[in-house]
Amino acid sequence: MKQLIIAVCAMAFELTAHAQTNAPVAAPPTVTPTIDQAVELPHTEPVSATRSDNGPYLKDPNLLIGCQAELDAFANKPCDLIFIGDSITAGWRGVGSAIWAKYYEPRHALNFGISGDKTQNVLWRLNNMDLSNLKPKVAVILIGGNNIGNTPHEIADGIKAVIANTQAAFPGVKIILVSLMPSARATDKMMQVNSLIKSYADDSTVYFLDLVPLMPEATTTAMDGKTDTNWKGLGPDHFHPNASGYQIWADAMEPMLSKLLAGG
């Protein structure tokens, strides 16, 4: 009997080890909450930059409420231009608002940016929010700066997926793909991303706008003698553009944008 027990235990150990290394993970049992019992299921953000994910919106529904309000404002009016991205795009409503009012508001532009978004979050929005009434001629895409946990190739693949999903959502749209700006956040990685995504431009349906040469690094010295190295057009956090940064973006994009909106 003792030998039988030892053999059974050994077999159980071997099966457990095999399950941990080779077998697929079983799905957790489904829990149906009752009226008086709320069940909050855990959410794990996918590592893949190409897999859609709504994790941030589950944690903070207000993120989507603001974005939905932007969409609702265009329910009965044309949308010729859409900006797709993260907090840098959302910043057109903040420090970039005066430039937005001058350049883009008269062109029926929609700001489809949400702070903190990664490529996978934009993918979720493009596929799950109702965009059917929008017929933009041009989409301006700047995304990937928050994907610091991904490799350059993964980020580039995520950006490619955003382009493809934008084209699927808005057939015939022309895309201006904006380079990731220089910043203090994973600078080398993001510059590698730029070197990859510029090949996505075919100058027929996708056009690449490189802002990096227009935002050189500069070192300043304060009155107390402390030095600060930043990039032209970026605010004190060394990541988000200040008003001059949005002006750099607008000025650089204007010739391309005017041509595309005119059907060129």
C-alpha positions as CSV (number, residue, x, y, z in Angstrom):
1,M,0.0,0.0,0.0
2,K,2.8,2.4,0.9
3,Q,4.5,1.8,-2.5
4,L,1.1,2.5,-4.2
5,I,0.7,5.8,-2.4
6,I,4.2,6.9,-3.4
7,A,3.6,6.0,-7.0
8,V,0.3,7.9,-7.1
9,C,1.9,11.0,-5.5
10,A,4.7,10.9,-8.1
11,M,2.3,10.7,-10.9
12,A,0.3,13.7,-9.5
13,F,3.5,15.7,-9.2
14,E,4.5,14.9,-12.8
15,L,1.1,15.9,-14.1
16,T,1.1,19.2,-12.2
17,A,4.5,20.1,-13.5
18,H,3.4,19.3,-17.1
19,A,0.3,21.4,-16.7
20,Q,2.3,24.4,-15.5
21,T,4.7,24.3,-18.5
22,N,2.8,22.9,-21.5
23,A,-1.0,22.7,-21.0
24,P,-3.2,25.8,-21.8
25,V,-4.5,27.7,-18.8
26,A,-8.1,26.7,-18.1
27,A,-10.6,29.5,-18.2
28,P,-11.8,30.6,-14.7
29,P,-15.4,29.6,-13.8
30,T,-18.1,32.0,-14.8
31,V,-19.5,33.9,-11.9
32,T,-23.0,35.4,-12.2
33,P,-23.5,38.3,-9.8
34,T,-26.8,38.6,-8.0
35,I,-28.6,41.9,-7.4
36,D,-27.0,42.3,-4.0
37,Q,-23.6,40.9,-4.9
38,A,-21.3,42.8,-7.3
39,V,-18.5,40.8,-8.7
40,E,-15.5,42.8,-10.1
41,L,-13.5,40.6,-12.5
42,P,-9.8,41.2,-12.6
43,H,-8.4,42.9,-15.7
44,T,-4.9,42.3,-17.0
45,E,-3.7,44.6,-19.8
46,P,-2.5,42.6,-22.8
47,V,1.3,42.9,-23.5
48,S,0.7,42.9,-27.3
49,A,0.5,46.4,-28.8
50,T,-1.8,45.0,-31.6
51,R,-4.5,43.5,-29.4
52,S,-7.4,45.9,-28.5
53,D,-7.9,46.6,-24.9
54,N,-10.3,48.8,-22.9
55,G,-8.6,48.4,-19.5
56,P,-8.1,52.1,-18.8
57,Y,-11.8,52.8,-19.5
58,L,-13.0,50.2,-17.1
59,K,-10.9,51.8,-14.4
60,D,-11.9,55.3,-15.3
61,P,-15.2,55.5,-17.3
62,N,-14.8,59.3,-17.4
63,L,-12.1,58.8,-20.1
64,L,-14.7,57.5,-22.5
65,I,-17.4,59.9,-21.4
66,G,-15.3,62.8,-22.6
67,C,-14.5,61.1,-25.8
68,Q,-18.1,60.2,-26.4
69,A,-19.1,63.8,-25.9
70,E,-16.7,64.8,-28.6
71,L,-18.4,62.3,-31.0
72,D,-21.8,63.4,-30.0
73,A,-21.0,67.0,-30.9
74,F,-20.6,65.8,-34.5
75,A,-23.8,63.9,-34.7
76,N,-25.4,66.5,-37.0
77,K,-22.5,68.1,-38.6
78,P,-19.7,67.1,-41.0
79,C,-16.3,65.8,-39.8
80,D,-13.6,66.4,-42.4
81,L,-10.6,65.9,-40.1
82,I,-10.0,63.6,-37.2
83,F,-7.0,63.6,-34.8
84,I,-6.3,60.1,-33.3
85,G,-4.0,59.6,-30.3
86,D,-3.2,59.9,-26.6
87,S,-2.6,62.9,-24.3
88,I,-0.5,64.7,-26.8
89,T,-3.5,64.7,-29.2
90,A,-5.9,65.5,-26.3
91,G,-3.6,68.5,-25.5
92,W,-5.0,70.3,-28.5
93,R,-8.0,71.0,-26.1
94,G,-5.6,72.5,-23.6
95,V,-2.4,74.5,-24.3
96,G,-2.9,73.9,-28.0
97,S,-6.5,75.2,-28.0
98,A,-5.8,78.6,-29.6
99,I,-3.9,77.0,-32.4
100,W,-6.7,74.4,-32.8
101,A,-9.3,77.2,-33.0
102,K,-7.3,78.9,-35.8
103,Y,-6.2,75.9,-37.9
104,Y,-8.7,73.0,-37.3
105,E,-12.0,74.1,-35.9
106,P,-13.0,75.8,-39.1
107,R,-12.2,72.6,-40.9
108,H,-14.7,70.5,-38.9
109,A,-12.0,68.7,-36.9
110,L,-12.7,66.1,-34.3
111,N,-10.3,65.5,-31.4
112,F,-10.2,61.7,-30.8
113,G,-7.4,61.7,-28.2
114,I,-7.5,60.2,-24.7
115,S,-4.8,60.8,-22.1
116,G,-2.8,57.7,-21.3
117,D,-3.8,55.7,-24.4
118,K,-1.6,53.1,-25.9
119,T,-2.0,51.6,-29.4
120,Q,-4.2,48.8,-28.0
121,N,-6.6,51.3,-26.4
122,V,-7.0,53.2,-29.6
123,L,-7.7,50.0,-31.4
124,W,-10.5,49.2,-29.0
125,R,-12.0,52.6,-29.5
126,L,-11.9,52.4,-33.3
127,N,-13.7,49.1,-33.1
128,N,-16.1,49.6,-30.3
129,M,-17.3,53.3,-30.4
130,D,-19.9,54.3,-33.0
131,L,-18.0,56.2,-35.7
132,S,-20.4,55.3,-38.5
133,N,-21.6,58.9,-39.0
134,L,-18.1,60.2,-39.5
135,K,-16.7,60.6,-43.0
136,P,-13.3,62.3,-42.5
137,K,-11.2,63.1,-45.5
138,V,-8.0,63.1,-43.4
139,A,-6.9,61.3,-40.2
140,V,-3.9,62.6,-38.2
141,I,-2.4,59.8,-36.1
142,L,0.1,60.2,-33.3
143,I,0.3,57.2,-31.0
144,G,2.8,54.9,-29.3
145,G,4.5,57.2,-26.7
146,N,2.9,55.3,-23.8
147,N,3.8,51.9,-25.1
148,I,7.1,52.0,-23.2
149,G,6.7,48.4,-22.1
150,N,6.9,47.2,-25.7
151,T,9.9,46.8,-28.0
152,P,10.3,49.2,-31.0
153,H,9.1,46.5,-33.4
154,E,6.0,45.8,-31.3
155,I,5.2,49.5,-31.0
156,A,5.6,49.9,-34.8
157,D,3.3,46.9,-35.3
158,G,0.7,48.5,-33.0
159,I,0.9,51.7,-35.0
160,K,0.5,49.8,-38.2
161,A,-2.7,48.2,-36.8
162,V,-4.0,51.6,-35.8
163,I,-3.5,52.7,-39.4
164,A,-5.3,49.6,-40.8
165,N,-8.2,50.0,-38.4
166,T,-8.5,53.7,-39.2
167,Q,-8.7,52.9,-42.9
168,A,-11.3,50.2,-42.2
169,A,-13.4,52.6,-40.1
170,F,-13.2,55.4,-42.7
171,P,-12.9,54.0,-46.2
172,G,-10.9,56.3,-48.5
173,V,-9.4,58.4,-45.7
174,K,-6.0,59.9,-46.2
175,I,-3.7,59.4,-43.2
176,I,-1.0,61.8,-41.9
177,L,1.2,59.6,-39.6
178,V,3.1,61.9,-37.2
179,S,6.4,60.8,-35.8
180,L,6.8,60.2,-32.1
181,M,8.2,63.4,-30.6
182,P,11.6,63.4,-28.9
183,S,11.2,63.3,-25.2
184,A,12.8,62.1,-22.0
185,R,10.6,59.0,-22.1
186,A,12.4,56.0,-23.7
187,T,13.9,58.4,-26.2
188,D,16.1,55.9,-28.0
189,K,13.3,53.3,-28.3
190,M,10.9,55.9,-29.7
191,M,13.4,57.1,-32.3
192,Q,13.8,53.5,-33.4
193,V,10.1,53.3,-33.7
194,N,10.2,56.4,-36.0
195,S,12.8,54.7,-38.2
196,L,10.4,51.8,-38.6
197,I,7.0,53.5,-39.1
198,K,8.3,56.0,-41.7
199,S,8.3,53.1,-44.2
200,Y,4.5,52.9,-43.8
201,A,4.1,56.0,-45.9
202,D,3.3,55.4,-49.6
203,D,2.6,59.1,-50.3
204,S,-0.7,58.0,-51.7
205,T,-2.8,56.9,-48.8
206,V,-0.4,57.4,-45.9
207,Y,1.9,60.3,-45.4
208,F,4.7,60.6,-42.8
209,L,5.3,63.9,-41.0
210,D,8.6,63.9,-39.1
211,L,8.7,66.5,-36.3
212,V,12.0,65.3,-34.8
213,P,14.3,67.6,-36.8
214,L,12.1,70.6,-35.9
215,M,12.4,69.9,-32.1
216,P,16.2,69.9,-31.4
217,E,17.6,69.2,-28.0
218,A,18.7,72.3,-26.0
219,T,20.2,73.0,-22.6
220,T,19.2,76.0,-20.5
221,T,20.7,77.4,-17.3
222,A,18.4,78.9,-14.6
223,M,19.3,81.8,-12.4
224,D,20.3,79.5,-9.6
225,G,22.9,77.8,-12.0
226,K,20.9,74.6,-12.5
227,T,20.9,73.3,-16.0
228,D,18.0,71.6,-17.8
229,T,18.1,69.7,-21.0
230,N,14.9,69.6,-22.9
231,W,13.6,69.7,-26.5
232,K,12.3,72.7,-28.4
233,G,8.5,72.8,-28.1
234,L,8.2,70.5,-25.0
235,G,6.9,71.6,-21.6
236,P,8.6,71.1,-18.2
237,D,7.6,67.4,-18.1
238,H,9.9,66.8,-21.1
239,F,7.1,64.9,-22.9
240,H,4.0,67.0,-23.6
241,P,4.2,69.9,-26.1
242,N,3.8,73.4,-24.9
243,A,2.0,76.0,-27.0
244,S,5.1,76.5,-29.2
245,G,5.3,72.7,-29.7
246,Y,1.8,72.6,-31.1
247,Q,2.6,75.6,-33.3
248,I,5.6,73.7,-34.6
249,W,3.3,70.7,-35.4
250,A,0.7,72.9,-37.0
251,D,3.1,74.8,-39.2
252,A,4.9,71.6,-40.4
253,M,1.7,69.9,-41.2
254,E,-0.2,72.7,-42.9
255,P,1.1,72.3,-46.5
256,M,0.4,68.6,-46.5
257,L,-3.0,68.9,-44.7
258,S,-4.2,71.7,-47.1
259,K,-3.4,69.6,-50.1
260,L,-5.1,66.5,-48.8
261,L,-8.2,68.3,-47.6
262,A,-8.5,69.8,-51.1
263,G,-8.4,66.3,-52.6
264,G,-4.8,66.5,-53.7
